[in-house]
């Protein structure tokens, strides 16, 4: 992954812009809801990095019963 930090930062920036556009279009959306959605986006981006996948594999190995 040569473009590791740039691609993920781009995804987060685009996600933030989309949420701001949604907030502008739909006035009844609360800011707290948008913050929670953005946190979930950050978690999903973190999970789909190499380190996040390695952490998930180690966790699965830890809870696996032989």
Buried (B, 14 or more C-beta within 10 A) or exposed (E): EEEEEEEBEEBBEEBBEEBEEEBEEEEEBEEEEBEEBBEEBBEEBEEEBEEBEEEEEEEEEEEEEE
